[in-house]
Amino acid sequence: MTFSSVVGRFRILALAEAISWAGLLLGMFFKYVVVQNEIGVKIFGPIHGFVFVAFILVTLMTKEPLKWNARTLVLGLLSSIPPFGTVIFERWASKTGRLSEPAAEQL
């Protein structure tokens, strides 16, 4: 997985978005359930926000090179909403051939 290819960027940001979701959920758990301390949310909130926006942008930029139809694009964008949805979408897209490298990038 490399950041220099369309598929690599998408996969890295899909994973990063899921990890940032986990951090934010953990921070919210500690804030509201365990110790009523906001530090986890203050740290992971902005990180998740940044990675969320980056994932949306890379998903939009992935549509054209990988020849995604509107349905695949919308599913990709919607996958960023539920926790860990980006990983589920990435696995589905891989299994269905929607994350196949374009011929020019396979060199």
C-alpha positions, 0 to 999 in steps of 0.5 A: 500500500502506497500513498502514490497510487489512487488505490493506495491513498484510498485504502490508507485513508479508509483505514485512518478514518476507521482508526480515528473513529475508534479513538473518538469513540474511546474518548467519548467513552472516557468523557461520558462514562468513566472519568468525565474527562474531555482530553480524549475528545479534545485530541481525537475530535480534530484528528477525526475531523481532519481525516474525515474530510481527507477521506471525503476528498480522496473518495471524490478524487477516486471516482474518475480514475477507477471509473466508479459509477454514481452508486459506488461513489455515494456508497463510498461517501456514505461509508464515512458516516458510521464507525468503521464503515470505510473499512467495510466499504474498502473490503467490499470494493476490493472484492467486487473489483472496484479498487483495481488499479488502472492499467497505467498505474500497475507498472 
